[in-house]
Amino acid sequence: MRTGTVIDLFGGVRGTAFAALSAVLLAVLIVVLVLHRITKAELAGCKAMSATYQSTQQANGRTIDDLRGRLANIVQDHEADRRRSADAAKELVAEKEQIERNLAAKQAELEELYARSPSARTWSVTGVDRDVLDRLPRPR
């Protein structure tokens, strides 16, 4: 054997093979450790993003619940307004019908009066002379 060769430095072929294998395994271990740290950092980032997402989803859920509650209140108010409007419309229709009945009754009274007194009909058509109206006492 020649002195000073690399194989001799490692104690022969077996020693050199062991040293080479150890160097490869050490390189692989370093790569695995680097990848592990990178993966760990990515995992921490994913966890942070997941926490942010969950927090946002909870806030969105609260907002949706709040908006649903507000919408329900608006619907209730709208329904109450609609009921009040319908009731007011019914009252107006009833009042209109009552006015029409009263008007029809007054017209019937006048027709009766006119039937009994032809001069009343003539007076209603011709009207009252202005001089007569001017001589009537005025309310104070």
N, CA, C and O atoms as CSV, one atom per row, in Angstrom:
chain,resi,resn,atom,element,x,y,z
A,1,MET,N,N,0.829,-1.176,0.000
A,1,MET,CA,C,0.000,0.000,0.000
A,1,MET,C,C,0.872,1.236,0.000
A,1,MET,O,O,1.939,1.324,0.606
A,2,ARG,N,N,0.321,2.172,-0.730
A,2,ARG,CA,C,1.068,3.428,-0.780
A,2,ARG,C,C,0.659,4.309,0.377
A,2,ARG,O,O,-0.519,4.402,0.721
A,3,THR,N,N,1.583,4.916,0.938
A,3,THR,CA,C,1.315,5.796,2.065
A,3,THR,C,C,0.833,7.126,1.525
A,3,THR,O,O,1.363,7.637,0.538
A,4,GLY,N,N,-0.206,7.702,2.197
A,4,GLY,CA,C,-0.688,9.021,1.821
A,4,GLY,C,C,-1.890,9.025,0.905
A,4,GLY,O,O,-2.406,10.099,0.592
A,5,THR,N,N,-2.346,7.909,0.477
A,5,THR,CA,C,-3.538,7.924,-0.364
A,5,THR,C,C,-4.756,8.138,0.531
A,5,THR,O,O,-4.690,7.924,1.741
A,6,VAL,N,N,-5.859,8.559,-0.066
A,6,VAL,CA,C,-7.080,8.866,0.671
A,6,VAL,C,C,-7.611,7.617,1.329
A,6,VAL,O,O,-8.095,7.657,2.461
A,7,ILE,N,N,-7.523,6.526,0.634
A,7,ILE,CA,C,-8.042,5.268,1.179
A,7,ILE,C,C,-7.239,4.912,2.425
A,7,ILE,O,O,-7.797,4.457,3.424
A,8,ASP,N,N,-5.934,5.120,2.359
A,8,ASP,CA,C,-5.111,4.824,3.519
A,8,ASP,C,C,-5.443,5.755,4.692
A,8,ASP,O,O,-5.359,5.366,5.856
A,9,LEU,N,N,-5.813,6.962,4.362
A,9,LEU,CA,C,-6.137,7.915,5.422
A,9,LEU,C,C,-7.355,7.450,6.227
A,9,LEU,O,O,-7.418,7.661,7.439
A,10,PHE,N,N,-8.314,6.822,5.556
A,10,PHE,CA,C,-9.526,6.370,6.222
A,10,PHE,C,C,-9.421,4.931,6.697
A,10,PHE,O,O,-10.408,4.363,7.165
A,11,GLY,N,N,-8.323,4.373,6.592
A,11,GLY,CA,C,-8.121,3.027,7.102
A,11,GLY,C,C,-8.527,1.948,6.122
A,11,GLY,O,O,-8.978,0.879,6.533
A,12,GLY,N,N,-8.384,2.194,4.891
A,12,GLY,CA,C,-8.673,1.179,3.891
A,12,GLY,C,C,-10.007,1.440,3.198
A,12,GLY,O,O,-10.640,2.484,3.355
A,13,VAL,N,N,-10.403,0.412,2.408
A,13,VAL,CA,C,-11.610,0.535,1.589
A,13,VAL,C,C,-12.836,0.617,2.488
A,13,VAL,O,O,-13.737,1.426,2.264
A,14,ARG,N,N,-12.853,-0.218,3.490
A,14,ARG,CA,C,-14.025,-0.211,4.377
A,14,ARG,C,C,-14.135,1.132,5.104
A,14,ARG,O,O,-15.237,1.673,5.202
A,15,GLY,N,N,-13.107,1.650,5.583
A,15,GLY,CA,C,-13.107,2.925,6.292
A,15,GLY,C,C,-13.509,4.061,5.362
A,15,GLY,O,O,-14.252,4.963,5.750
A,16,THR,N,N,-13.007,4.008,4.120
A,16,THR,CA,C,-13.346,5.044,3.147
A,16,THR,C,C,-14.830,4.963,2.793
A,16,THR,O,O,-15.510,5.985,2.708
A,17,ALA,N,N,-15.328,3.741,2.587
A,17,ALA,CA,C,-16.751,3.551,2.270
A,17,ALA,C,C,-17.606,4.052,3.434
A,17,ALA,O,O,-18.632,4.700,3.227
A,18,PHE,N,N,-17.180,3.749,4.643
A,18,PHE,CA,C,-17.923,4.197,5.809
A,18,PHE,C,C,-17.916,5.724,5.906
A,18,PHE,O,O,-18.938,6.336,6.218
A,19,ALA,N,N,-16.776,6.327,5.639
A,19,ALA,CA,C,-16.650,7.783,5.685
A,19,ALA,C,C,-17.513,8.424,4.606
A,19,ALA,O,O,-18.159,9.441,4.858
A,20,ALA,N,N,-17.533,7.847,3.412
A,20,ALA,CA,C,-18.343,8.390,2.322
A,20,ALA,C,C,-19.825,8.258,2.651
A,20,ALA,O,O,-20.603,9.193,2.458
A,21,LEU,N,N,-20.203,7.083,3.151
A,21,LEU,CA,C,-21.587,6.870,3.533
A,21,LEU,C,C,-21.988,7.823,4.651
A,21,LEU,O,O,-23.087,8.378,4.636
A,22,SER,N,N,-21.107,8.008,5.607
A,22,SER,CA,C,-21.384,8.937,6.706
A,22,SER,C,C,-21.556,10.347,6.180
A,22,SER,O,O,-22.436,11.069,6.649
A,23,ALA,N,N,-20.743,10.760,5.221
A,23,ALA,CA,C,-20.854,12.100,4.643
A,23,ALA,C,C,-22.186,12.268,3.908
A,23,ALA,O,O,-22.830,13.312,4.015
A,24,VAL,N,N,-22.598,11.235,3.160
A,24,VAL,CA,C,-23.871,11.286,2.434
A,24,VAL,C,C,-25.020,11.349,3.419
A,24,VAL,O,O,-25.950,12.138,3.245
A,25,LEU,N,N,-24.961,10.510,4.467
A,25,LEU,CA,C,-26.034,10.511,5.471
A,25,LEU,C,C,-26.096,11.840,6.220
A,25,LEU,O,O,-27.178,12.331,6.544
A,26,LEU,N,N,-24.936,12.412,6.490
A,26,LEU,CA,C,-24.891,13.719,7.145
A,26,LEU,C,C,-25.521,14.785,6.251
A,26,LEU,O,O,-26.263,15.640,6.734
A,27,ALA,N,N,-25.230,14.738,4.963
A,27,ALA,CA,C,-25.825,15.687,4.016
A,27,ALA,C,C,-27.342,15.509,3.961
A,27,ALA,O,O,-28.100,16.479,3.949
A,28,VAL,N,N,-27.767,14.232,3.928
A,28,VAL,CA,C,-29.204,13.948,3.911
A,28,VAL,C,C,-29.844,14.463,5.195
A,28,VAL,O,O,-30.924,15.053,5.153
A,29,LEU,N,N,-29.193,14.249,6.331
A,29,LEU,CA,C,-29.718,14.712,7.609
A,29,LEU,C,C,-29.838,16.230,7.629
A,29,LEU,O,O,-30.827,16.766,8.127
A,30,ILE,N,N,-28.858,16.915,7.102
A,30,ILE,CA,C,-28.894,18.380,7.052
A,30,ILE,C,C,-30.067,18.849,6.176
A,30,ILE,O,O,-30.787,19.783,6.530
A,31,VAL,N,N,-30.241,18.190,5.040
A,31,VAL,CA,C,-31.352,18.536,4.146
A,31,VAL,C,C,-32.693,18.290,4.846
A,31,VAL,O,O,-33.612,19.105,4.759
A,32,VAL,N,N,-32.785,17.140,5.546
A,32,VAL,CA,C,-34.021,16.818,6.257
A,32,VAL,C,C,-34.285,17.842,7.346
A,32,VAL,O,O,-35.427,18.273,7.512
A,33,LEU,N,N,-33.268,18.244,8.089
A,33,LEU,CA,C,-33.443,19.249,9.138
A,33,LEU,C,C,-33.868,20.593,8.555
A,33,LEU,O,O,-34.743,21.258,9.108
A,34,VAL,N,N,-33.264,20.991,7.458
A,34,VAL,CA,C,-33.641,22.252,6.803
A,34,VAL,C,C,-35.089,22.181,6.329
A,34,VAL,O,O,-35.860,23.119,6.527
A,35,LEU,N,N,-35.453,21.068,5.704
A,35,LEU,CA,C,-36.829,20.897,5.240
A,35,LEU,C,C,-37.812,20.872,6.421
A,35,LEU,O,O,-38.923,21.394,6.334
A,36,HIS,N,N,-37.374,20.251,7.524
A,36,HIS,CA,C,-38.208,20.197,8.714
A,36,HIS,C,C,-38.477,21.607,9.249
A,36,HIS,O,O,-39.608,21.939,9.604
A,37,ARG,N,N,-37.437,22.422,9.302
A,37,ARG,CA,C,-37.609,23.802,9.776
A,37,ARG,C,C,-38.508,24.596,8.833
A,37,ARG,O,O,-39.353,25.373,9.278
A,38,ILE,N,N,-38.325,24.400,7.543
A,38,ILE,CA,C,-39.168,25.096,6.559
A,38,ILE,C,C,-40.620,24.653,6.723
A,38,ILE,O,O,-41.532,25.481,6.730
A,39,THR,N,N,-40.829,23.346,6.854
A,39,THR,CA,C,-42.172,22.800,7.013
A,39,THR,C,C,-42.804,23.301,8.301
A,39,THR,O,O,-43.993,23.617,8.346
A,40,LYS,N,N,-41.979,23.368,9.362
A,40,LYS,CA,C,-42.473,23.852,10.647
A,40,LYS,C,C,-42.906,25.319,10.528
A,40,LYS,O,O,-43.933,25.711,11.080
A,41,ALA,N,N,-42.137,26.109,9.821
A,41,ALA,CA,C,-42.488,27.519,9.613
A,41,ALA,C,C,-43.761,27.640,8.771
A,41,ALA,O,O,-44.628,28.467,9.054
A,42,GLU,N,N,-43.859,26.810,7.741
A,42,GLU,CA,C,-45.067,26.835,6.902
A,42,GLU,C,C,-46.286,26.398,7.710
A,42,GLU,O,O,-47.375,26.951,7.558
A,43,LEU,N,N,-46.088,25.394,8.574
A,43,LEU,CA,C,-47.174,24.917,9.413
A,43,LEU,C,C,-47.639,26.017,10.363
A,43,LEU,O,O,-48.838,26.206,10.570
A,44,ALA,N,N,-46.681,26.737,10.936
A,44,ALA,CA,C,-47.034,27.847,11.829
A,44,ALA,C,C,-47.796,28.916,11.052
A,44,ALA,O,O,-48.763,29.485,11.559
A,45,GLY,N,N,-47.365,29.186,9.832
A,45,GLY,CA,C,-48.083,30.152,8.995
A,45,GLY,C,C,-49.489,29.677,8.669
A,45,GLY,O,O,-50.439,30.459,8.685
A,46,CYS,N,N,-49.615,28.389,8.375
A,46,CYS,CA,C,-50.932,27.816,8.082
A,46,CYS,C,C,-51.837,27.890,9.305
A,46,CYS,O,O,-53.025,28.192,9.194
A,47,LYS,N,N,-51.261,27.610,10.480
A,47,LYS,CA,C,-52.047,27.692,11.711
A,47,LYS,C,C,-52.511,29.126,11.944
A,47,LYS,O,O,-53.653,29.356,12.341
A,48,ALA,N,N,-51.632,30.083,11.698
A,48,ALA,CA,C,-51.986,31.492,11.871
A,48,ALA,C,C,-53.085,31.880,10.884
A,48,ALA,O,O,-54.039,32.566,11.251
A,49,MET,N,N,-52.949,31.441,9.629
A,49,MET,CA,C,-53.972,31.735,8.628
A,49,MET,C,C,-55.296,31.068,9.003
A,49,MET,O,O,-56.367,31.648,8.823
A,50,SER,N,N,-55.210,29.844,9.524
A,50,SER,CA,C,-56.412,29.129,9.930
A,50,SER,C,C,-57.099,29.853,11.084
A,50,SER,O,O,-58.324,29.970,11.099
A,51,ALA,N,N,-56.322,30.339,12.046
A,51,ALA,CA,C,-56.889,31.076,13.173
A,51,ALA,C,C,-57.544,32.367,12.682
A,51,ALA,O,O,-58.629,32.735,13.133
A,52,THR,N,N,-56.872,33.048,11.755
A,52,THR,CA,C,-57.439,34.276,11.187
A,52,THR,C,C,-58.735,33.969,10.443
A,52,THR,O,O,-59.723,34.692,10.568
A,53,TYR,N,N,-58.715,32.889,9.670
A,53,TYR,CA,C,-59.910,32.479,8.910
A,53,TYR,C,C,-61.067,32.164,9.857
A,53,TYR,O,O,-62.198,32.597,9.639
A,54,GLN,N,N,-60.766,31.399,10.918
A,54,GLN,CA,C,-61.819,31.032,11.869
A,54,GLN,C,C,-62.364,32.272,12.582
A,54,GLN,O,O,-63.571,32.397,12.790
A,55,SER,N,N,-61.472,33.177,12.950
A,55,SER,CA,C,-61.900,34.415,13.603
A,55,SER,C,C,-62.779,35.234,12.662
A,55,SER,O,O,-63.804,35.781,13.069
A,56,THR,N,N,-62.367,35.310,11.411
A,56,THR,CA,C,-63.150,36.048,10.416
A,56,THR,C,C,-64.509,35.389,10.209
A,56,THR,O,O,-65.527,36.074,10.108
A,57,GLN,N,N,-64.524,34.067,10.147
A,57,GLN,CA,C,-65.789,33.353,9.971
A,57,GLN,C,C,-66.726,33.599,11.153
A,57,GLN,O,O,-67.930,33.771,10.966
A,58,GLN,N,N,-66.176,33.618,12.368
A,58,GLN,CA,C,-66.995,33.896,13.547
A,58,GLN,C,C,-67.553,35.319,13.491
A,58,GLN,O,O,-68.723,35.553,13.793
A,59,ALA,N,N,-66.693,36.266,13.099
A,59,ALA,CA,C,-67.159,37.653,12.973
A,59,ALA,C,C,-68.236,37.746,11.888
A,59,ALA,O,O,-69.237,38.441,12.061
A,60,ASN,N,N,-68.029,37.053,10.787
A,60,ASN,CA,C,-69.035,37.046,9.716
A,60,ASN,C,C,-70.342,36.439,10.212
A,60,ASN,O,O,-71.425,36.933,9.897
A,61,GLY,N,N,-70.235,35.371,10.983
A,61,GLY,CA,C,-71.432,34.734,11.540
A,61,GLY,C,C,-72.193,35.686,12.447
A,61,GLY,O,O,-73.420,35.763,12.393
A,62,ARG,N,N,-71.448,36.419,13.291
A,62,ARG,CA,C,-72.098,37.391,14.172
A,62,ARG,C,C,-72.755,38.501,13.356
A,62,ARG,O,O,-73.862,38.940,13.667
A,63,THR,N,N,-72.062,38.950,12.311
A,63,THR,CA,C,-72.616,39.993,11.450
A,63,THR,C,C,-73.883,39.501,10.760
A,63,THR,O,O,-74.876,40.226,10.688
A,64,ILE,N,N,-73.851,38.281,10.259
A,64,ILE,CA,C,-75.022,37.705,9.593
A,64,ILE,C,C,-76.179,37.594,10.574
A,64,ILE,O,O,-77.313,37.931,10.234
A,65,ASP,N,N,-75.905,37.126,11.789
A,65,ASP,CA,C,-76.959,37.020,12.805
A,65,ASP,C,C,-77.538,38.396,13.130
A,65,ASP,O,O,-78.751,38.548,13.272
A,66,ASP,N,N,-76.658,39.401,13.248
A,66,ASP,CA,C,-77.099,40.763,13.525
A,66,ASP,C,C,-77.979,41.281,12.387
A,66,ASP,O,O,-79.035,41.867,12.622
A,67,LEU,N,N,-77.525,41.056,11.151
A,67,LEU,CA,C,-78.301,41.522,9.995
A,67,LEU,C,C,-79.641,40.794,9.890
A,67,LEU,O,O,-80.649,41.392,9.516
A,68,ARG,N,N,-79.647,39.514,10.218
A,68,ARG,CA,C,-80.917,38.772,10.213
A,68,ARG,C,C,-81.880,39.350,11.252
A,68,ARG,O,O,-83.073,39.506,10.991
A,69,GLY,N,N,-81.343,39.663,12.431
A,69,GLY,CA,C,-82.174,40.270,13.469
A,69,GLY,C,C,-82.725,41.616,13.029
A,69,GLY,O,O,-83.902,41.912,13.236
A,70,ARG,N,N,-81.868,42.429,12.419
A,70,ARG,CA,C,-82.325,43.735,11.934
A,70,ARG,C,C,-83.382,43.565,10.846
A,70,ARG,O,O,-84.392,44.268,10.831
A,71,LEU,N,N,-83.137,42.626,9.940
A,71,LEU,CA,C,-84.103,42.377,8.868
A,71,LEU,C,C,-85.437,41.908,9.447
A,71,LEU,O,O,-86.500,42.321,8.984
A,72,ALA,N,N,-85.376,41.049,10.455
A,72,ALA,CA,C,-86.609,40.583,11.096
A,72,ALA,C,C,-87.359,41.765,11.706
A,72,ALA,O,O,-88.584,41.837,11.607
A,73,ASN,N,N,-86.633,42.692,12.336
A,73,ASN,CA,C,-87.274,43.884,12.913
A,73,ASN,C,C,-87.890,44.747,11.817
A,73,ASN,O,O,-88.998,45.262,11.971
A,74,ILE,N,N,-87.167,44.901,10.714
A,74,ILE,CA,C,-87.693,45.695,9.601
A,74,ILE,C,C,-88.958,45.043,9.046
A,74,ILE,O,O,-89.938,45.726,8.751
A,75,VAL,N,N,-88.927,43.721,8.907
A,75,VAL,CA,C,-90.109,43.006,8.401
A,75,VAL,C,C,-91.280,43.187,9.358
A,75,VAL,O,O,-92.405,43.435,8.923
A,76,GLN,N,N,-91.025,43.064,10.660
A,76,GLN,CA,C,-92.101,43.254,11.647
A,76,GLN,C,C,-92.668,44.663,11.561
A,76,GLN,O,O,-93.883,44.855,11.575
A,77,ASP,N,N,-91.768,45.657,11.470
A,77,ASP,CA,C,-92.225,47.046,11.358
A,77,ASP,C,C,-93.037,47.240,10.083
A,77,ASP,O,O,-94.072,47.908,10.087
A,78,HIS,N,N,-92.556,46.650,8.993
A,78,HIS,CA,C,-93.256,46.770,7.711
A,78,HIS,C,C,-94.641,46.119,7.802
A,78,HIS,O,O,-95.630,46.681,7.331
A,79,GLU,N,N,-94.699,44.948,8.404
A,79,GLU,CA,C,-95.992,44.262,8.545
A,79,GLU,C,C,-96.935,45.082,9.418
A,79,GLU,O,O,-98.127,45.177,9.124
A,80,ALA,N,N,-96.410,45.674,10.487
A,80,ALA,CA,C,-97.243,46.515,11.356
A,80,ALA,C,C,-97.744,47.735,10.581
A,80,ALA,O,O,-98.912,48.107,10.690
A,81,ASP,N,N,-96.849,48.363,9.792
A,81,ASP,CA,C,-97.261,49.503,8.965
A,81,ASP,C,C,-98.331,49.085,7.959
A,81,ASP,O,O,-99.308,49.800,7.735
A,82,ARG,N,N,-98.128,47.921,7.362
A,82,ARG,CA,C,-99.082,47.432,6.368
A,82,ARG,C,C,-100.446,47.183,7.020
A,82,ARG,O,O,-101.484,47.523,6.452
A,83,ARG,N,N,-100.433,46.587,8.219
A,83,ARG,CA,C,-101.696,46.347,8.926
A,83,ARG,C,C,-102.377,47.673,9.285
A,83,ARG,O,O,-103.589,47.818,9.132
A,84,ARG,N,N,-101.576,48.646,9.768
A,84,ARG,CA,C,-102.155,49.954,10.099
A,84,ARG,C,C,-102.721,50.621,8.848
A,84,ARG,O,O,-103.791,51.229,8.894
A,85,SER,N,N,-102.005,50.508,7.736
A,85,SER,CA,C,-102.495,51.091,6.482
A,85,SER,C,C,-103.778,50.408,6.038
A,85,SER,O,O,-104.714,51.073,5.593
A,86,ALA,N,N,-103.829,49.093,6.154
A,86,ALA,CA,C,-105.038,48.359,5.767
A,86,ALA,C,C,-106.204,48.756,6.671
A,86,ALA,O,O,-107.325,48.945,6.200
A,87,ASP,N,N,-105.933,48.882,7.973
A,87,ASP,CA,C,-106.986,49.299,8.903
A,87,ASP,C,C,-107.462,50.714,8.574
A,87,ASP,O,O,-108.663,50.987,8.580
A,88,ALA,N,N,-106.511,51.616,8.285
A,88,ALA,CA,C,-106.877,52.993,7.941
A,88,ALA,C,C,-107.687,53.019,6.647
A,88,ALA,O,O,-108.648,53.780,6.526
A,89,ALA,N,N,-107.298,52.188,5.685
A,89,ALA,CA,C,-108.049,52.128,4.427
A,89,ALA,C,C,-109.467,51.623,4.677
A,89,ALA,O,O,-110.425,52.138,4.101
A,90,LYS,N,N,-109.597,50.619,5.532
A,90,LYS,CA,C,-110.940,50.109,5.866
A,90,LYS,C,C,-111.770,51.202,6.533
A,90,LYS,O,O,-112.956,51.354,6.241
A,91,GLU,N,N,-111.139,51.963,7.433
A,91,GLU,CA,C,-111.856,53.048,8.110
A,91,GLU,C,C,-112.289,54.113,7.107
A,91,GLU,O,O,-113.400,54.637,7.185
A,92,LEU,N,N,-111.394,54.429,6.158
A,92,LEU,CA,C,-111.742,55.425,5.147
A,92,LEU,C,C,-112.879,54.944,4.264
A,92,LEU,O,O,-113.777,55.716,3.927
A,93,VAL,N,N,-112.844,53.678,3.890
A,93,VAL,CA,C,-113.926,53.129,3.073
A,93,VAL,C,C,-115.237,53.178,3.850
A,93,VAL,O,O,-116.276,53.548,3.304
A,94,ALA,N,N,-115.183,52.801,5.131
A,94,ALA,CA,C,-116.392,52.838,5.961
A,94,ALA,C,C,-116.904,54.266,6.100
A,94,ALA,O,O,-118.108,54.512,6.028
A,95,GLU,N,N,-115.976,55.212,6.300
A,95,GLU,CA,C,-116.370,56.621,6.427
A,95,GLU,C,C,-116.971,57.136,5.115
A,95,GLU,O,O,-117.966,57.860,5.127
A,96,LYS,N,N,-116.370,56.764,4.001
A,96,LYS,CA,C,-116.884,57.162,2.681
A,96,LYS,C,C,-118.288,56.609,2.473
A,96,LYS,O,O,-119.182,57.316,2.008
A,97,GLU,N,N,-118.472,55.336,2.821
A,97,GLU,CA,C,-119.792,54.716,2.673
A,97,GLU,C,C,-120.824,55.405,3.563
A,97,GLU,O,O,-121.971,55.603,3.164
A,98,GLN,N,N,-120.392,55.771,4.792
A,98,GLN,CA,C,-121.303,56.480,5.696
A,98,GLN,C,C,-121.667,57.840,5.122
A,98,GLN,O,O,-122.826,58.253,5.179
A,99,ILE,N,N,-120.677,58.537,4.569
A,99,ILE,CA,C,-120.945,59.847,3.956
A,99,ILE,C,C,-121.901,59.682,2.777
A,99,ILE,O,O,-122.824,60.478,2.609
A,100,GLU,N,N,-121.684,58.658,1.964
A,100,GLU,CA,C,-122.576,58.409,0.823
A,100,GLU,C,C,-123.993,58.099,1.301
A,100,GLU,O,O,-124.964,58.559,0.702
A,101,ARG,N,N,-124.115,57.320,2.378
A,101,ARG,CA,C,-125.438,57.020,2.926
A,101,ARG,C,C,-126.109,58.295,3.444
A,101,ARG,O,O,-127.294,58.530,3.208
A,102,ASN,N,N,-125.317,59.121,4.162
A,102,ASN,CA,C,-125.860,60.381,4.679
A,102,ASN,C,C,-126.298,61.295,3.535
A,102,ASN,O,O,-127.357,61.920,3.598
A,103,LEU,N,N,-125.473,61.364,2.491
A,103,LEU,CA,C,-125.802,62.197,1.334
A,103,LEU,C,C,-127.076,61.683,0.654
A,103,LEU,O,O,-127.953,62.462,0.280
A,104,ALA,N,N,-127.159,60.356,0.502
A,104,ALA,CA,C,-128.355,59.775,-0.115
A,104,ALA,C,C,-129.591,60.071,0.738
A,104,ALA,O,O,-130.660,60.359,0.200
A,105,ALA,N,N,-129.448,60.001,2.062
A,105,ALA,CA,C,-130.576,60.286,2.955
A,105,ALA,C,C,-130.993,61.755,2.832
A,105,ALA,O,O,-132.182,62.070,2.780
A,106,LYS,N,N,-129.986,62.661,2.787
A,106,LYS,CA,C,-130.290,64.095,2.647
A,106,LYS,C,C,-130.957,64.364,1.306
A,106,LYS,O,O,-131.901,65.151,1.226
A,107,GLN,N,N,-130.475,63.720,0.266
A,107,GLN,CA,C,-131.094,63.902,-1.050
A,107,GLN,C,C,-132.525,63.372,-1.054
A,107,GLN,O,O,-133.416,63.972,-1.655
A,108,ALA,N,N,-132.734,62.258,-0.387
A,108,ALA,CA,C,-134.092,61.709,-0.286
A,108,ALA,C,C,-135.003,62.672,0.479
A,108,ALA,O,O,-136.161,62.861,0.107
A,109,GLU,N,N,-134.468,63.293,1.568
A,109,GLU,CA,C,-135.237,64.283,2.330
A,109,GLU,C,C,-135.611,65.465,1.444
A,109,GLU,O,O,-136.747,65.941,1.459
A,110,LEU,N,N,-134.616,65.933,0.664
A,110,LEU,CA,C,-134.886,67.070,-0.224
A,110,LEU,C,C,-135.917,66.697,-1.280
A,110,LEU,O,O,-136.810,67.486,-1.587
A,111,GLU,N,N,-135.798,65.515,-1.827
A,111,GLU,CA,C,-136.762,65.075,-2.835
A,111,GLU,C,C,-138.160,65.004,-2.232
A,111,GLU,O,O,-139.145,65.349,-2.886
A,112,GLU,N,N,-138.241,64.557,-0.988
A,112,GLU,CA,C,-139.532,64.513,-0.293
A,112,GLU,C,C,-140.086,65.921,-0.098
A,112,GLU,O,O,-141.267,66.188,-0.321
A,113,LEU,N,N,-139.174,66.825,0.334
A,113,LEU,CA,C,-139.568,68.217,0.532
A,113,LEU,C,C,-140.028,68.834,-0.779
A,113,LEU,O,O,-141.048,69.520,-0.833
A,114,TYR,N,N,-139.266,68.582,-1.829
A,114,TYR,CA,C,-139.614,69.136,-3.134
A,114,TYR,C,C,-140.928,68.546,-3.642
A,114,TYR,O,O,-141.690,69.228,-4.328
A,115,ALA,N,N,-141.191,67.305,-3.314
A,115,ALA,CA,C,-142.439,66.672,-3.747
A,115,ALA,C,C,-143.624,67.305,-3.008
A,115,ALA,O,O,-144.698,67.472,-3.586
A,116,ARG,N,N,-143.429,67.656,-1.734
A,116,ARG,CA,C,-144.515,68.258,-0.945
A,116,ARG,C,C,-144.677,69.737,-1.240
A,116,ARG,O,O,-145.781,70.277,-1.174
A,117,SER,N,N,-143.557,70.396,-1.568
A,117,SER,CA,C,-143.621,71.849,-1.764
A,117,SER,C,C,-142.933,72.213,-3.072
A,117,SER,O,O,-141.709,72.336,-3.103
A,118,PRO,N,N,-143.687,72.389,-4.152
A,118,PRO,CA,C,-143.079,72.763,-5.426
A,118,PRO,C,C,-142.351,74.101,-5.340
A,118,PRO,O,O,-141.400,74.323,-6.089
A,119,SER,N,N,-142.765,74.983,-4.462
A,119,SER,CA,C,-142.084,76.278,-4.345
A,119,SER,C,C,-140.672,76.106,-3.774
A,119,SER,O,O,-139.770,76.881,-4.092
A,120,ALA,N,N,-140.489,75.089,-2.934
A,120,ALA,CA,C,-139.150,74.819,-2.392
A,120,ALA,C,C,-138.218,74.392,-3.511
A,120,ALA,O,O,-137.045,74.764,-3.537
A,121,ARG,N,N,-138.759,73.603,-4.439
A,121,ARG,CA,C,-137.917,73.197,-5.576
A,121,ARG,C,C,-137.570,74.417,-6.416
A,121,ARG,O,O,-136.417,74.581,-6.816
A,122,THR,N,N,-138.515,75.247,-6.681
A,122,THR,CA,C,-138.270,76.458,-7.469
A,122,THR,C,C,-137.239,77.320,-6.765
A,122,THR,O,O,-136.307,77.823,-7.393
A,123,TRP,N,N,-137.407,77.492,-5.450
A,123,TRP,CA,C,-136.469,78.312,-4.681
A,123,TRP,C,C,-135.057,77.710,-4.721
A,123,TRP,O,O,-134.073,78.446,-4.799
A,124,SER,N,N,-134.956,76.356,-4.667
A,124,SER,CA,C,-133.630,75.708,-4.680
A,124,SER,C,C,-132.951,75.875,-6.028
A,124,SER,O,O,-131.725,75.945,-6.106
A,125,VAL,N,N,-133.747,75.937,-7.091
A,125,VAL,CA,C,-133.166,76.092,-8.427
A,125,VAL,C,C,-132.762,77.539,-8.663
A,125,VAL,O,O,-131.678,77.800,-9.183
A,126,THR,N,N,-133.622,78.486,-8.287
A,126,THR,CA,C,-133.330,79.897,-8.552
A,126,THR,C,C,-132.375,80.486,-7.533
A,126,THR,O,O,-131.655,81.432,-7.853
A,127,GLY,N,N,-132.344,79.973,-6.345
A,127,GLY,CA,C,-131.467,80.489,-5.318
A,127,GLY,C,C,-132.097,81.636,-4.575
A,127,GLY,O,O,-133.244,81.993,-4.845
A,128,VAL,N,N,-131.387,82.211,-3.661
A,128,VAL,CA,C,-131.873,83.298,-2.824
A,128,VAL,C,C,-131.342,84.595,-3.405
A,128,VAL,O,O,-130.195,84.684,-3.843
A,129,ASP,N,N,-132.187,85.571,-3.395
A,129,ASP,CA,C,-131.791,86.895,-3.890
A,129,ASP,C,C,-130.691,87.467,-2.998
A,129,ASP,O,O,-130.703,87.284,-1.781
A,130,ARG,N,N,-129.766,88.142,-3.607
A,130,ARG,CA,C,-128.603,88.688,-2.899
A,130,ARG,C,C,-129.045,89.673,-1.809
A,130,ARG,O,O,-128.443,89.725,-0.736
A,131,ASP,N,N,-130.061,90.427,-2.078
A,131,ASP,CA,C,-130.531,91.410,-1.093
A,131,ASP,C,C,-131.019,90.708,0.170
A,131,ASP,O,O,-130.805,91.201,1.277
A,132,VAL,N,N,-131.667,89.569,0.010
A,132,VAL,CA,C,-132.163,88.833,1.167
A,132,VAL,C,C,-130.989,88.329,1.996
A,132,VAL,O,O,-131.011,88.410,3.224
A,133,LEU,N,N,-129.981,87.818,1.336
A,133,LEU,CA,C,-128.794,87.319,2.050
A,133,LEU,C,C,-128.074,88.446,2.779
A,133,LEU,O,O,-127.555,88.245,3.877
A,134,ASP,N,N,-128.040,89.647,2.165
A,134,ASP,CA,C,-127.337,90.770,2.807
A,134,ASP,C,C,-128.078,91.253,4.044
A,134,ASP,O,O,-127.450,91.790,4.958
A,135,ARG,N,N,-129.399,91.078,4.101
A,135,ARG,CA,C,-130.191,91.540,5.234
A,135,ARG,C,C,-130.170,90.563,6.405
A,135,ARG,O,O,-130.603,90.909,7.504
A,136,LEU,N,N,-129.678,89.360,6.186
A,136,LEU,CA,C,-129.615,88.374,7.276
A,136,LEU,C,C,-128.529,88.752,8.265
A,136,LEU,O,O,-127.470,89.242,7.872
A,137,PRO,N,N,-128.789,88.525,9.566
A,137,PRO,CA,C,-127.745,88.871,10.539
A,137,PRO,C,C,-126.525,87.945,10.378
A,137,PRO,O,O,-126.649,86.752,10.103
A,138,ARG,N,N,-125.403,88.523,10.552
A,138,ARG,CA,C,-124.156,87.777,10.403
A,138,ARG,C,C,-123.685,87.314,11.782
A,138,ARG,O,O,-123.831,88.038,12.767
A,139,PRO,N,N,-123.126,86.124,11.849
A,139,PRO,CA,C,-122.600,85.669,13.139
A,139,PRO,C,C,-121.386,86.483,13.567
A,139,PRO,O,O,-120.580,86.907,12.739
A,140,ARG,N,N,-121.273,86.691,14.859
A,140,ARG,CA,C,-120.134,87.491,15.354
A,140,ARG,C,C,-119.147,86.628,16.037
A,140,ARG,O,O,-118.126,87.119,16.518
